[in-house]
Amino acid sequence: MRHVTLALSAPPAVAGAGVGVHGIVRPLDVWRLPDLWQLHLYGYAAELVLEGTTHAIKPGHVSLIPPDAEVHFHYRGRSEHLYAHFRLPGRDERRTVAVMRDAGDQAPVIGAALRQAIAAVPETPARASAEVWSVLWRVANLPLAGTPHAVVAAAIEHIEADLAAPLTVPAIARAAGVSHNHLTRLFRAQTGDTVVGYIRRRRLSRALHLLRESTLAIPAIAAAVGIPDLQAFNKACRRELGASPRALRTQSPP
């Protein structure tokens, strides 16, 4: 088994969560939970064997094991991971995910959420459920490393985080780990837009939101969306949004 299908339309019912410490007494554990999913975030190197398929465990990897599946863990010494055992009552919002994934830069976020779930299980199970649900969505949306989706997702994440700063395509490409030309091709193929066009659209979308929903001064809004030159900001609003910043502020949303 290399993939599993999650139904994420409803929050999980968390039966237990904690820190598992293994590999001290024996190098092999065999687990089967008839009614529960198993979610693990690993801090060690080992092997997991599920239905004849061996998956390498590495620090920062996350695994999802379905109910009633027998899984063999082969340890190399003391091995510690975070875990949650849960039921999935939902039927829709189905996502197919790999049994074992490298969580990459999401590993610290997933780890923090699981620790919150572990702390919440005894007294506030609803909080534990919410934390594990958020982890499942994060795992389901992890891009496959090296794929066009992953590159474009990394580029968009960089743009959204630094929208107020000067942004250049070469710098965004470096953040995504590809060349300028490669990012340009992938971005157009995945989004139908250019990188520069996407940045312009997102800046003006955020500007419109701030003009209508906040009391920030127009110069502050211009700076917040990365167009600090007021003349350029005014021209961009007229060109892309059809009116001046001052007029947009007084207009009712369509």
N, C-alpha and C positions, 0 to 999 in steps of 0.2 A: 504494500500500500504506500503510495507516494502522495496522494491528495485526499482531502476530506471535504465534505460540504457542510457549511454552517448555515443555520436559519437564524437570522439576526433581527427579526421583526419584533421580538419581545426580549426583555432582559433575562439573563440567566438566573436560575435559582442556585445559589452557591451553597454547597453542602459542607465545604471545608476549604481552608486556605492556610498556608504556612510556609515555613522554611524547612525543606527536606535535606537531611545530611545522610549520605550513604557512602558505601565503599570502605567503611572502617572495619567491619566484621568480616564481610565477604565481598568478592569482586563482581558478583552477579545478583541481580534482583529480578524477579518475574512478577509482573503486576497484571491484574485484570479487574476492572471495576464494571460490574454488569450494567449499571444504570447511569453511570456518570462519565462525562468528558473529563479529560486531564489536560491542563494547560501548564507548561513548564517554561521558566526562563532560566537558562543555565549560566553557571559561573565556572565551568570546568570543561575539560576535554574527555570524551568517552565515546561509546557507541550505543545506539538504540536500534533494536531489531524489531520490526513490526511486520507481521505476515510475510516473513522471509526477506524483507527488504532492509538492508542496513543503512542507517542514517548516521552520519558523523555529528557528534555533539561538540560544539565549541563555545567558548565564552561569548555571551551576547546572542546566542541562538535561542529560538523559541519553538516549542513543539506543541501540536494539538493531536491528542489521541482519542478516538471515538469510543463510546461505550461498548463494553463487551469485547474489546480487542485485547488480546494478550500481547504484552510488550516486554522485551528483555533489555535490561540495562547492563552494560558491561563497563565497569568502573576501572579507573587506574589509580586508585587511592581515594583519599577523602574527597567527596564530591558534594557540593552544596548548590541547591537550586530553590527558586521560589515556585510555588505551585498553587493552583486552584482547581478544585473538583466541583463540577456543576452539571445541572441539567439545562437543556435548551428547549423551552416550551413553544417557541415561535415556529411558524411554518413557512413564512415568506422572507423576502430579502435574503435569498440564498446566495452564498458566496463559496466558490471552490478555492481552497487554499492548500498549500503544501503542508505535509505533516511536519517537516522541519524547515525553518527559515532563519536566515541571518537577519536579526532585527535592525542591524546597522545603527544609525544615529537615533533610532527610536527605542533602543534598548534601555537607556536611562529613564525615559518617560514611562515605558511599560513596567520597569522595575519599581518606580515610585508608585504607580497605580496599584500594583500588586501588593506592595507593602501597606498601602492604605486599606486595601481589601482585607489583608491579614489582620490588621488592627481593628477593623470594623466588624468582623464576623461575629464575635461573641455578643455584642450589644446592639449593633445597628446593621442587621443583615441587608437592609435595603441599600445602605451605602456600599457594602461589599458587592452587591449585585451591580450597582451602577459602575463601580470601578472596573470590575471584570468585564462588563459589557463594553466599556470604552476600550479596554485592551483588545477584545475580540475584533472590534471594528478597526483598530489600528493594525492588527495582524492581517486582517482581511484585505486591507488597502496597501500593504507593503508592496512597493514596485519590485519587479524582478530586476536584480542588478544587471546593468549593462544593456537593458532593453531601451528602445526609444521612449517608452513611457517613463522609465526611471530617470532618464536624462532630462526630459521635458519637465517632469515633476520637480526635479532638483532646481532647474532654472526658474520655474514659477515660484518655488519656495523662496529662493534668493531674492527675486523681484519683490514679492509681497512683503518680505521682512525689511527691505531697504528702499521702499518706494519713495521715501523722503530724500534719499541720498542721490548723488549723481550716479546714474547707471549707464554702463556701456556694454555692448554685446560681448566684446572680448573678456571683460571681467566676469560677466554672467556665465560665459562658456567655461572659464577656468573654474568657477564655483561648481559647475555641473560635471567637470572632469573631461570635457571634450574640446575640440577645436572650434574656432569661430564659425567656420564654414559648415562643419558637421552639425552644430547646434542650429544654425539657420535652416538647414534642410529638414532636420527632425522636427523643429518647432512648427514650421509651415505644414509639414505632413500631418502632425498630430493635432494641431489647433486650427489650421486654415488661416492663420494670421502670422505676421512677421513678429519678431521679438520686439522691435521698436513700436510696431502698431499695438501690440499687447500692452506694453508699458504705458503708452499714451492713453489707451482706453481705460486702463485700471486707474491711472492718475486722475482722469477726468470723472470717472465714476465715484471715486472717493471724494473728490472735490465737491461734486454735486450733493453727495450725502452730507458733508460737513456744512455746506452752504444752507441747506434746508433744515438740518436737524440740530445744529449747534449754534452757539453764540460767538464762536471764534471770529475774530476780525479777519477780513479778507486777506490781508498780507500774511497772517498766521496760517490760514488755510493754504495759500499758495506755497508757503514754505513746507507745510506738512505733507504736500503731495509731490514735492520735488521740483516745483516750478517757481522758485523764489522771485524771479523777475516779474514784476506786476504787469508790465506791458505784454510780456510773453504769455502770462497766465490769462490776461484778458482776451488776447487773440485766440488762445487755445479754447477758451470757453465759448467764444462766439463761433469758432469754426466747428467744434465738435458737439457743442450742446445748444447752439442756436441763439444764445443771448449772452449778455455781459454777466459777470459774477454778481453784480448788484441786482440786476433784473432776475437772475435765477433764484436769488435769495428770497425774493418777494413772491415768486410764482408758486401756485399750488401744484403739488405733484399730480401728474396725469392720472 
